[in-house]
Amino acid sequence: MKEFNITNQSSFKELQIIESLRTVLDPELQINVIDMGLIYHIDANPQSDSIKIQMTLSSSHCPMGEAILKSVQNRIETDFPGSEVHVELVWEPQWTYEKITEEGLKQLGR
């Protein structure tokens, strides 16, 4: 897991973004996108007020893919008004069930 220095503005904002994204659920499994392991990278630049998120989906054929991407975009735009938000869909590395966090596994009853 990535370590954060909360005295660093960029790290602190990334932590805030992670907490924000915990409210965005995968509609099928009802687990948030963080605990699903769908978020691969967050880059928050406090100077330019830009936020870049790299994420994936559980499958390239995910029927709810567009809805999940839009939910991530909308959540960050709502919680960080005035920020320039870019959500990039990536397929590498490929998502697997091993990317689900311990908390996500608990939510699945495992």
N, C-alpha and C positions, 0 to 999 in steps of 0.2 A: 504494500500500500504506500502511496505517496505521502511524504511527510510535509507538513505545512509550518511555516513560521508566521504566526498571526501578527507579528509586528511589521511584516512586509505587506504593503497595501495589496499587491497582486495576490498573494497567498490568502489573505483575509477575504478578498472578494471571491476567490475560487471556492473557499469554504462556504460562503453565503450562497453561491450558485448551486453547490452540491445540495445544501439544505433545501433550496428552492425546488430542485429537480426531484427530491424525495416525494413531492406532491404529485408528480406525473406518473400515472400507473399504466402498466401494460394491460390493455383491456381484457386480454384472454386470461392471464394468470393473476391479475390484480396485485402485482408486485411493482414497486416503483422502479423507474429506469436505472437508478443507481444500484439498488440491490439486485436487479436483474443482470447487471454487468454490461449494460448497453452503452454506457458512456465511457469512451476511451481516453479522451483528452479534453481539458478545459484550459483555455488561455484567456485570462482577464487582464486587459491593459488599462489601468486606471488613468493614465495620461491621455489616451485617445478615446477612452470610454467605449472600447470595443470588446466584445465577448465572442470568442470562437469556441465552438463545441464540435468535437468529432465523436460520432456515435455510430452504432451499427443496429441491426435488427436481428431477431432470432433466426430469421430466414429471409432469403431474397424474395420469397413468395409470400411473405407475411401479409395477410389480408388487411391488417390494421396499420401497416407501415406508414402511410401518408398521415394518418390520424395521430400516430405517436410523434412523428417529426413535427407536425404542426403544433401539437400540445407542448413539446419542448420549447419551440420557438415562442409561442404565445406566453408561456409561463415566465420565461426569462425577460421578454419585452415588458410584461406586466410588472414584474418584481424589480426590474432595473430600467425604469423609464429614461428615455434619452440615450440609452446605450445602443450602439450599432451591433446587432446580433447576427451571427452567421452560424448556421447549423449545417455541418457537412456529414453526409452519409458515407461511411466507408465499409468495405467488406473484408479488409485484412487488418488484424487477424480475424479469422472466422469466429463467430460467436459459438460457444459450446455451453452446456449446462454447468461446466466447471467454473464459469465466470460468475455464477450466482453466488452472492455473499452468504455468510452464515445466517444473517438476519433474513435474507430471502428464502433460504432453505427452511428456516423455522416457519415462515409464513406459508410455505408449501406443506408443512407438517412433516418435514424430514429431519 
